[in-house]
Amino acid sequence: MNSIKQVPLIILLFISSLISFSQTKIAKDKLSLNSGTISSQFEYVIQKSYTYKGNGKVYKNVEYHWLTQLKAHTQDSLKAVHKKLANTQLVVKTQDKEISDLKSKLTNTQSDLDKTNSEKDNMALFGLQMSKASYNVLMWSIIGGLLALLILFLYKFKNSNSITKGAKRALAEIEEEFEEHRKTALEREQKVRRQLQDEINKQKGL
């Protein structure tokens, strides 16, 4: 008698599955568990997992090896972000030192320029005699070149800092996304187990 009552429910589930399959077939074909973003891989698991209804609710039966693959892919993504972040921090550290050296050189050059301004019009530089005007032109050209280098390295430092912040934000988003999907998958797995246990209990009651 109970089996006869379950026939309409089984038919309804079958029709719903056919409709769901026809609506998501194209999207499923584009998704993959071994390529694409972490988000698309989670979407693949959600769409490919077995769907069934019971007690007015929709449940997903997720295969365990899919979860392990997702975990491995997510960990690989996190490692790549950590590596990129470490490389960026190394670049920033190197550029900090280069900027510090340039500032030191600029200070020394300015000091040398102040000393030469108080000397005679003719002076020797690298064994060559030149006028004070020529000397000033040369020194200011050097200072201009150093300033240009300083501005360039300051720009690179700012750009690297932006990259570092972006990488940190991306890492935080990936970790948050992974944790959210992990919790969702766990909740779904627990619901599926409860549903299966309920079905087993019902069968035993028969």
Stockholm file with secondary structure:
# STOCKHOLM 1.0

chainA/1-206         MNSIKQVPLIILLFISSLISFSQTKIAKDKLSLNSGTISSQFEYVIQKSYTYKGNGKVYKNVEYHWLTQLKAHTQDSLKAVHKKLANTQLVVKTQDKEISDLKSKLTNTQSDLDKTNSEKDNMALFGLQMSKASYNVLMWSIIGGLLALLILFLYKFKNSNSITKGAKRALAEIEEEFEEHRKTALEREQKVRRQLQDEINKQKGL
#=GR chainA/1-206 SS CHHHHHHHHHHHHHHHHHHHHHHHHHHHHHCCSSSSCHHHHHHHHHHHSEEEEETTEEEEECCHHHHHHHHHHHHHHHHHHHHHHHHHHHHHHHHHHHHHHHHHHHHHHHHHHHHHHTSCSEEEETTEEEEHHHHHHHHHHHHHHHHHHHHHHHHHHHHHHHHHHHHHHHHHHHHHHHHHHHHHHHHHHHHHHHHHHHHHHHHHHC
#=GC SS_cons         CHHHHHHHHHHHHHHHHHHHHHHHHHHHHHCCSSSSCHHHHHHHHHHHSEEEEETTEEEEECCHHHHHHHHHHHHHHHHHHHHHHHHHHHHHHHHHHHHHHHHHHHHHHHHHHHHHHTSCSEEEETTEEEEHHHHHHHHHHHHHHHHHHHHHHHHHHHHHHHHHHHHHHHHHHHHHHHHHHHHHHHHHHHHHHHHHHHHHHHHHHC
//
